[in-house]
């Protein structure tokens, strides 16, 4: 992770279509060097609790996640969690890793024990899981890793520069 530069913040604003909020660091960069996942503060500047530690900003990956969500991938993953104890255990560990990462950024009692993306019992947002997988690296979030593999299979090695 690296502190965001002025250029990073300008890129993030272009990616998001608004000023970025609560950015603490760039957690992952696309192969072109642009920010693709940012680490956000657990409480925004206006005092609002913000549980999403790793915010996916790469337009190509955001689009790919949305396409997978529309195709029913989240429901399939949630169903598997209910029947695969090993997967459920690894997903719970991802939830705990996410909470530990947020705790290092500060304490926000209103969201204590709440991670993001549906963790630890369901899949509610692939964007969060992919952001976590990219920021933390392979092996931390099993369903984020799976979603990344699906993206590679269906869309290739996407780059945010292609959207510029």
N, C-alpha and C positions, 0 to 999 in steps of 0.2 A: 504494500500500500504506500502511496505517495501523497503528499499534500497537493491539492489542486492548484495549478497555475492559473493565471488570468486567462490564458488561452484555453485551458481545460474548462473553465467556467463559461467562457463564450461558446465553446463547442457544446457543452451541456445545455445551455439556453437554446441553442439552435436545435439540438436533438429533442428537447422536451417541449419546445414552443412556448416556454415561460422561463422566468428566472428560477434557477435551482434553489432548493431550500435545504438547509441543514447539512450541507455537504462538509464532511470532515476529511475525507480522503478519496482518492481514486483507488478502488479495490481491484480492478481488473481493466486492462487495456486491450482493445481489439488489435489484431495483427498489424493494422495500419498505424497504431500508436495512440489513437483517440480513446478517450474514456468510454467504457462500455458498461461498467458497474461502479457505482459510488457507494461509499460508506456514509450513512447519514446519522446525525445525532438522534438520540432517543427522545429528545424534546426539541421541537422546532423553536425558532426565535420568538414566535408569538406565544409560546408556552404550551402549545398543543403536543400531547404525547404522540410519538411517531414510532410504531413498532417495527417498521421495515428498515432493518439495518443495512441490507444490501439491495440497492435500488438499480434495477436494470435500465440502462439508458440507450443502449445501442439500438437504433431504429430497426435494423435488419433482424436482430434477435427478438425485439419486442413484437414485431410482426409475425415472426415464426412461432413464437409462443402463443400468440392470439389465434393463429391458424390451428395449432395443435389443440388448444382449448375448444375451439369451435368443432373440431373433429371428435370430441368426446374423450380425449386422452385423460383428462382429470378424473372422470367417472371411472374409467378402467383402472387407473392407479388406486383410487380410493377403494374400489372393490377388492383389489389384490391385497391391500392393507388389512382388510377384514379376514382374509383367509391365509395369509402368509406370515407366520409368527416371526420368522427371521427378518423379513422386510420391515415389518412393523417395529421390531426392535432397533434396527439400523436407522429407521426414520425417526424414532424417538430420540436416539443418540444425536441425530442431526438437529432436532429441536433443542436439545440441551446445549449443543455447541453454539447454536444461534443465540440462545439466551446468554451464554457465557461471553460471547463476542459483544453483545449489547451491554452487558454489565460492565465491561471494561470501558465503555464510553460514558457511563453514568447511570444513576439509579432513577427510575421513574415508577413510583409505586402503582400508578394507575394501570400500568401494563405489565406488572410483575407476573412472571409465569406464562405470559402470552407471547408466542413468537410471531410467525407470519406465514402466509401461504397455506394455512390449514393445519400446519404441523401442531401436534404430533399424530392426530387421528384421521385426517382426511387431506385431500389435495384441493385447495381452493384457488390457487394462483400459481401457474407455471412460471410466470415472470419472477416471482420471489424465489422459487426453487432453483431456477437457472442462475439467477444473480448470486445466490448463496453458493451454488456449485462452482461457479467461475471464481468467486472471491476466495473461497476456502480451499479449492483444489479438489481433484478427484478423490473419491472415497469417503467424503464427509457427508454429503447429502445424496443418498442412493437414487431418489426419484428426480432430483435435479440432474444428476449424471445421466440417467435414462432419457430425460427430456433433451439434454444436449446431444445425445447419440441419435435420437429421433430427428432432431434438427439437421444434423450432419447427413443422415441418410436421405431425408426428404428435400433439403435445400442446399446441400453442399457446405463448404466452409465459408459461411457468410462473413462479410466485412462491412462495417458501417460506412466506409469510404464510398461504397457503391451507391449509398443513399444521399451522398452530399450533392 
